[in-house]
Amino acid sequence: MQVTCFPCDPGPAAWNKLLPPATARAMLDAHLTADWLIIGAGFAGLSAARRLAQLHKSDRIVLLEASQIAEGPAGRNSGFMIDVPHDLTASDYASVPESDKGQGEIRLNRAGIHFALEAAAEFAMDKESITQSGKINGAMSARGVAHNAAYAKYLDTLDEPYQLLDADAMHKITGTSCYVDGLYSPGTVMIQPAKYIRQLADAIESPLLSLFEQSAVQGLEKRNGSWCARTQHGSVTAAKVILCVNGHLESFGFSQRKLMHVFTYASMTRALTSAEIDTLGGEPQWALTPADALGTTVRRISGTGGDRIIVRNRATFDANLKVDQKRIDDVAVNHDRSYQARFPKLRHVEMEYRWGGRLCLTRNNVSVFGQIEEGLFSACCQNGLGTAKGTVSGMLAAELASGIPSALLVDQFADDEPKKLPMEPLASVAANALLRWGEFRAGKEL
Ligand SMILES: Cc1cc2nc3c(=O)[nH]c(=O)nc-3n(C[C@H](O)[C@H](O)[C@H](O)COP(=O)(O)OP(=O)(O)OC[C@H]3O[C@@H](n4cnc5c(N)ncnc54)[C@H](O)[C@@H]3O)c2cc1C
């Protein structure tokens, strides 16, 4: 199995840049034998490693990461660990799966969140790294208000709690008067993604659990009943391997023409001055997802690196898993427009960081989970919600590979097979046309 394509992360991982220098880790430059090999150190990989270490206290575990901890998508997302699912391939948050599957997804997301909160307590993480603050679905237009109403109806059917917020309440929280309506749901856990991921990686390392960075797996083959993964300067032989590489699963030769490689983009302001903080008003920290799924996510943060605003929007389908700087520059125009529409009083505040990152979706919103060859397991394709889904799928892949049955595994296996995509270039043309149309329809919510 030759790996054909390697991760390429456009722009800086801004959340990581806010933090002090990271733990320096070696590149793999030896030929190791282990009981377990995990490939990819994002939410799925680190959670799989933590669960394996809990289950097999004397086993040797090796984790190989192509990039550096928190430099990949795990450290460059918006930090929403969402419990109540929404379908990113649908145009609104109310288009969620039928109720049994919806409940199963909520159970899985909550198990992921629980696993993360348990790690946070065990490893003494602070509230900036992870906190259960809930999130607001914010609406700026009649279309957004209608989406929130549909979402509220859906939450009623699930008997899930929420609170509706009027324009006044939204102004008090955000300091801006652009939001006319909000839906607060309490179950979402917010993370500073790079801080959480780094602390998790630092805490699980031990003499028996080794993590190597800049160690992309270039080939994976079965030899005498074991798997052997080859990197540029070394190799790891292990009886069992868990692939936690999200969309790069396809680069290992699996799920060909079934994974949709989508990039989304974000910009973060420089630290606000105290005068600017006073001008803005509102609460020092809040987290808002757009009422229209293709609208703009906004976070106001206050902590390491100062007080800042982050906006995220736009999605592009890039089947080759790569985007260039020009794309980041093009998207910056959208980001500035969205930022200025929301924060006219701070329109002069420039963006310090702009970046993009990979998501992996399937047409029917299912993951690729389970044993894909003897001794080879997948915890991949998180459908854009990998902070919670990646965490739970990594944890469950470790349990599955250890032969531990559970009700959660039944939920995880409830997914259908991913649907096939049309041939290229048709898939790219169709997906990008749909995304552009959805963004156009999002109107003021973008
Ligand atoms: C701007 C942005 C905002 C987002 N916001 C949110 C959000 O608010 N909430 C949410 O839930 N999700 C969000 N996401 C998505 C989320 O980041 C991903 O779903 C999540 O990171 C997936 O976790 P994972 O562990 O499965 O994969 P990843 O985090 O992608 O980790 C996989 C790792 O595998 C490594 N890898 C790949 N190939 C190899 C190889 N050959 N050898 C070794 N290592 C390899 C990669 O370098 C990578 O570090 C966002 C993403 C972006 C880009």
The ligand as an SDF file (V2000), in Angstrom:
LIG
                    3D

 53 58  0  0  0  0  0  0  0  0999 V2000
  -11.4260   26.1740    9.7980 C   0  0  0  0  0  0  0  0  0  0  0  0
  -12.0380   24.9060   10.3500 C   0  0  0  0  0  0  0  0  0  0  0  0
  -13.0440   24.9790   11.3000 C   0  0  0  0  0  0  0  0  0  0  0  0
  -13.5880   23.8050   11.8400 C   0  0  0  0  0  0  0  0  0  0  0  0
  -14.4810   23.9060   12.8750 N   0  0  0  0  0  0  0  0  0  0  0  0
  -14.9090   22.7880   13.4980 C   0  0  0  0  0  0  0  0  0  0  0  0
  -15.7120   22.8830   14.6640 C   0  0  0  0  0  0  0  0  0  0  0  0
  -15.9880   23.9660   15.1740 O   0  0  0  0  0  0  0  0  0  0  0  0
  -16.1570   21.7170   15.2210 N   0  0  0  0  0  0  0  0  0  0  0  0
  -15.8190   20.4890   14.7050 C   0  0  0  0  0  0  0  0  0  0  0  0
  -16.2520   19.4760   15.2580 O   0  0  0  0  0  0  0  0  0  0  0  0
  -15.0210   20.3810   13.6290 N   0  0  0  0  0  0  0  0  0  0  0  0
  -14.5490   21.4960   13.0250 C   0  0  0  0  0  0  0  0  0  0  0  0
  -13.7040   21.3860   11.9600 N   0  0  0  0  0  0  0  0  0  0  0  0
  -13.3490   20.0370   11.4800 C   0  0  0  0  0  0  0  0  0  0  0  0
  -12.3530   19.3410   12.4030 C   0  0  0  0  0  0  0  0  0  0  0  0
  -11.1630   20.0920   12.5010 O   0  0  0  0  0  0  0  0  0  0  0  0
  -12.0480   17.9560   11.8500 C   0  0  0  0  0  0  0  0  0  0  0  0
  -13.2590   17.2750   11.6270 O   0  0  0  0  0  0  0  0  0  0  0  0
  -11.1940   17.1700   12.8270 C   0  0  0  0  0  0  0  0  0  0  0  0
   -9.9230   17.7490   12.9730 O   0  0  0  0  0  0  0  0  0  0  0  0
  -11.0570   15.7270   12.3610 C   0  0  0  0  0  0  0  0  0  0  0  0
  -10.3590   15.0230   13.3720 O   0  0  0  0  0  0  0  0  0  0  0  0
   -9.5070   13.7340   12.9970 P   0  0  0  0  0  0  0  0  0  0  0  0
   -8.6880   13.4000   14.1680 O   0  0  0  0  0  0  0  0  0  0  0  0
  -10.3990   12.7110   12.4150 O   0  0  0  0  0  0  0  0  0  0  0  0
   -8.5720   14.2030   11.7740 O   0  0  0  0  0  0  0  0  0  0  0  0
   -7.4520   15.3320   11.7140 P   0  0  0  0  0  0  0  0  0  0  0  0
   -7.6250   16.3180   12.7880 O   0  0  0  0  0  0  0  0  0  0  0  0
   -7.4220   15.7950   10.2960 O   0  0  0  0  0  0  0  0  0  0  0  0
   -6.1410   14.5080   12.0400 O   0  0  0  0  0  0  0  0  0  0  0  0
   -5.6140   13.5920   11.1160 C   0  0  0  0  0  0  0  0  0  0  0  0
   -4.1100   13.6620   11.2010 C   0  0  0  0  0  0  0  0  0  0  0  0
   -3.5760   12.6530   10.3360 O   0  0  0  0  0  0  0  0  0  0  0  0
   -2.3510   13.1270    9.8550 C   0  0  0  0  0  0  0  0  0  0  0  0
   -1.9720   12.3420    8.6630 N   0  0  0  0  0  0  0  0  0  0  0  0
   -2.5540   12.3260    7.4400 C   0  0  0  0  0  0  0  0  0  0  0  0
   -1.8850   11.5080    6.6160 N   0  0  0  0  0  0  0  0  0  0  0  0
   -0.8730   10.9840    7.3330 C   0  0  0  0  0  0  0  0  0  0  0  0
    0.1810   10.0750    7.0350 C   0  0  0  0  0  0  0  0  0  0  0  0
    0.3650    9.5620    5.8030 N   0  0  0  0  0  0  0  0  0  0  0  0
    1.0580    9.7280    8.0200 N   0  0  0  0  0  0  0  0  0  0  0  0
    0.9180   10.2470    9.2850 C   0  0  0  0  0  0  0  0  0  0  0  0
   -0.0500   11.1300    9.5970 N   0  0  0  0  0  0  0  0  0  0  0  0
   -0.9330   11.4940    8.6410 C   0  0  0  0  0  0  0  0  0  0  0  0
   -2.6180   14.6040    9.5650 C   0  0  0  0  0  0  0  0  0  0  0  0
   -1.4300   15.3710    9.5160 O   0  0  0  0  0  0  0  0  0  0  0  0
   -3.5390   14.9960   10.7070 C   0  0  0  0  0  0  0  0  0  0  0  0
   -2.8440   15.6290   11.7650 O   0  0  0  0  0  0  0  0  0  0  0  0
  -13.1590   22.5330   11.3790 C   0  0  0  0  0  0  0  0  0  0  0  0
  -12.1520   22.4590   10.4160 C   0  0  0  0  0  0  0  0  0  0  0  0
  -11.5830   23.6190    9.9050 C   0  0  0  0  0  0  0  0  0  0  0  0
  -10.4990   23.5060    8.8810 C   0  0  0  0  0  0  0  0  0  0  0  0
  1  2  1  0
  2  3  1  0
  2 52  2  0
  3  4  2  0
  4  5  1  0
  4 50  1  0
  5  6  2  0
  6  7  1  0
  6 13  1  0
  7  8  2  0
  7  9  1  0
  9 10  1  0
 10 11  2  0
 10 12  1  0
 12 13  2  0
 13 14  1  0
 14 15  1  0
 14 50  1  0
 15 16  1  0
 16 17  1  0
 16 18  1  0
 18 19  1  0
 18 20  1  0
 20 21  1  0
 20 22  1  0
 22 23  1  0
 23 24  1  0
 24 25  2  0
 24 26  1  0
 24 27  1  0
 27 28  1  0
 28 29  2  0
 28 30  1  0
 28 31  1  0
 31 32  1  0
 32 33  1  0
 33 34  1  0
 33 48  1  0
 34 35  1  0
 35 36  1  0
 35 46  1  0
 36 37  1  0
 36 45  1  0
 37 38  2  0
 38 39  1  0
 39 40  1  0
 39 45  2  0
 40 41  1  0
 40 42  2  0
 42 43  1  0
 43 44  2  0
 44 45  1  0
 46 47  1  0
 46 48  1  0
 48 49  1  0
 50 51  2  0
 51 52  1  0
 52 53  1  0
M  END
$$$$
